[in-house]
Every structure is written in structure tokens, then in C-alpha cells.
């Protein structure tokens, strides 16, 4: 009915391994985002981990302004990271999936 069951299981294991490898690779994909006319810079990984925050001294005078810029800039960076992450993980999952009739959800 489904063909070679052990072959499908091997393909599923390969798909899982490919997803894990992609997760590891995404730790090295860095996304830089700037805000406040370049006075605030953040770097995040494609796995949505913050790696660096650089703040110009002029922003340290106003806590409220700094908080606003941090929120806006981090959200932009995390959104871009999430988009990259989702695309790469979908590709990894799709490439290793066995061809099971009726299971074309990744198209």
C-alpha cells in the first residue's frame, strides 16, 4: 500500500537530520538591524537569538527614547530572522520528506 516502509522511515530520519543541521547553520546566519539614525544597532541570529546590541551614548540620556528604539529595532530584526528561519526550515523539511500519496502539504 505505502511501498517500502523502512525506506520511508529512513527518509524521515534523513529529514529530521537535515532539519537539525539547518538549525545549527542558522545560528551562524546574522541579521543586523539599525534604528535611531544608526545610533542603535542590534545583531540577531536566524534562530532569533540576540548576539549584540550597540548603543550610541547620545541615546543613554533618555531612558524612554532608548526603550522605544530598542523595542522597534529588536522587533524588526526578530521579524526578519523569523522569516529567514521559516523559509530555511520549510526547505529542509520538504527536501527530506518521503513521497507519501496524499501528503503533499509542503507544496
C-alpha positions as a Markdown table, in Angstrom:
| # | Residue | x | y | z |
|---|---|---|---|---|
| 1 | Unk | 0.0 | 0.0 | 0.0 |
| 2 | Unk | 2.7 | 2.5 | 1.0 |
| 3 | Unk | 5.6 | 0.7 | -0.6 |
| 4 | Unk | 8.8 | 0.3 | 1.3 |
| 5 | Unk | 8.0 | 1.2 | 4.9 |
| 6 | Unk | 11.7 | 1.0 | 6.0 |
| 7 | Unk | 12.7 | 3.2 | 3.1 |
| 8 | Unk | 10.2 | 5.8 | 4.2 |
| 9 | Unk | 11.4 | 5.6 | 7.8 |
| 10 | Unk | 15.0 | 6.2 | 6.6 |
| 11 | Unk | 13.8 | 9.2 | 4.6 |
| 12 | Unk | 12.0 | 10.6 | 7.7 |
| 13 | Unk | 15.2 | 10.2 | 9.7 |
| 14 | Unk | 17.2 | 12.0 | 7.0 |
| 15 | Unk | 14.6 | 14.8 | 7.0 |
| 16 | Unk | 15.0 | 15.1 | 10.8 |
| 17 | Unk | 18.8 | 15.2 | 10.5 |
| 18 | Unk | 18.5 | 17.9 | 7.7 |
| 19 | Unk | 16.3 | 20.0 | 9.9 |
| 20 | Unk | 18.8 | 19.7 | 12.8 |
| 21 | Unk | 21.7 | 20.6 | 10.5 |
| 22 | Unk | 19.7 | 23.6 | 9.3 |
| 23 | Unk | 19.0 | 24.8 | 12.9 |
| 24 | Unk | 22.7 | 24.6 | 13.6 |
| 25 | Unk | 23.6 | 26.5 | 10.4 |
| 26 | Unk | 21.0 | 29.2 | 11.2 |
| 27 | Unk | 23.0 | 30.0 | 14.4 |
| 28 | Unk | 25.7 | 31.4 | 12.1 |
| 29 | Unk | 23.3 | 33.5 | 10.0 |
| 30 | Unk | 23.5 | 37.0 | 11.4 |
| 31 | Unk | 20.9 | 39.7 | 10.8 |
| 32 | Unk | 21.9 | 43.3 | 11.5 |
| 33 | Unk | 19.3 | 46.0 | 12.1 |
| 34 | Unk | 19.8 | 49.7 | 12.8 |
| 35 | Unk | 17.5 | 52.2 | 14.4 |
| 36 | Unk | 17.6 | 55.8 | 15.6 |
| 37 | Unk | 19.7 | 57.1 | 12.6 |
| 38 | Unk | 22.3 | 54.4 | 13.2 |
| 39 | Unk | 22.7 | 55.2 | 16.9 |
| 40 | Unk | 21.3 | 51.8 | 17.8 |
| 41 | Unk | 22.4 | 48.6 | 16.2 |
| 42 | Unk | 21.3 | 45.0 | 17.0 |
| 43 | Unk | 22.5 | 41.7 | 15.7 |
| 44 | Unk | 20.4 | 38.5 | 16.0 |
| 45 | Unk | 20.8 | 35.0 | 14.6 |
| 46 | Unk | 18.3 | 33.5 | 12.2 |
| 47 | Unk | 17.3 | 31.3 | 15.2 |
| 48 | Unk | 16.2 | 34.6 | 16.8 |
| 49 | Unk | 18.9 | 34.9 | 19.4 |
| 50 | Unk | 20.3 | 38.3 | 20.2 |
| 51 | Unk | 24.0 | 38.4 | 19.7 |
| 52 | Unk | 24.9 | 42.1 | 20.1 |
| 53 | Unk | 23.4 | 45.5 | 20.9 |
| 54 | Unk | 25.4 | 48.7 | 20.3 |
| 55 | Unk | 24.0 | 51.9 | 21.7 |
| 56 | Unk | 25.4 | 55.4 | 21.0 |
| 57 | Unk | 26.0 | 57.4 | 24.1 |
| 58 | Unk | 23.5 | 60.1 | 23.0 |
| 59 | Unk | 20.6 | 57.6 | 23.5 |
| 60 | Unk | 21.7 | 56.9 | 27.1 |
| 61 | Unk | 20.3 | 60.3 | 28.2 |
| 62 | Unk | 16.7 | 59.4 | 27.7 |
| 63 | Unk | 15.6 | 56.0 | 29.0 |
| 64 | Unk | 12.1 | 56.2 | 27.4 |
| 65 | Unk | 13.6 | 57.0 | 24.0 |
| 66 | Unk | 16.1 | 54.3 | 24.3 |
| 67 | Unk | 13.5 | 51.7 | 25.3 |
| 68 | Unk | 11.3 | 52.7 | 22.3 |
| 69 | Unk | 14.2 | 52.4 | 19.9 |
| 70 | Unk | 15.2 | 49.0 | 21.4 |
| 71 | Unk | 11.7 | 47.6 | 21.0 |
| 72 | Unk | 11.3 | 48.8 | 17.5 |
| 73 | Unk | 14.7 | 47.7 | 16.3 |
| 74 | Unk | 14.7 | 44.4 | 18.0 |
| 75 | Unk | 11.2 | 43.6 | 16.7 |
| 76 | Unk | 12.3 | 44.4 | 13.1 |
| 77 | Unk | 15.4 | 42.2 | 13.5 |
| 78 | Unk | 13.5 | 39.4 | 15.0 |
| 79 | Unk | 10.8 | 39.6 | 12.3 |
| 80 | Unk | 13.5 | 39.3 | 9.6 |
| 81 | Unk | 15.2 | 36.4 | 11.5 |
| 82 | Unk | 11.8 | 34.6 | 11.8 |
| 83 | Unk | 11.1 | 34.9 | 8.1 |
| 84 | Unk | 14.6 | 33.5 | 7.2 |
| 85 | Unk | 14.2 | 30.7 | 9.8 |
| 86 | Unk | 10.8 | 29.7 | 8.4 |
| 87 | Unk | 11.9 | 29.6 | 4.8 |
| 88 | Unk | 15.0 | 27.6 | 5.6 |
| 89 | Unk | 13.3 | 25.1 | 7.8 |
| 90 | Unk | 10.5 | 24.6 | 5.2 |
| 91 | Unk | 13.1 | 23.9 | 2.6 |
| 92 | Unk | 14.9 | 21.5 | 4.9 |
| 93 | Unk | 11.7 | 19.6 | 5.9 |
| 94 | Unk | 10.5 | 19.4 | 2.3 |
| 95 | Unk | 13.7 | 18.1 | 0.9 |
| 96 | Unk | 13.9 | 15.1 | 3.1 |
| 97 | Unk | 10.3 | 14.1 | 3.2 |
| 98 | Unk | 9.4 | 10.7 | 1.6 |
| 99 | Unk | 6.8 | 10.8 | -1.2 |
| 100 | Unk | 3.7 | 9.6 | 0.6 |
| 101 | Unk | 0.5 | 9.7 | -1.5 |
| 102 | Unk | -1.9 | 12.4 | -0.2 |
| 103 | Unk | 0.8 | 14.0 | 2.0 |
| 104 | Unk | 1.6 | 17.0 | -0.3 |
| 105 | Unk | 1.3 | 19.6 | 2.5 |
| 106 | Unk | 4.7 | 21.1 | 1.7 |
| 107 | Unk | 3.9 | 22.2 | -1.8 |
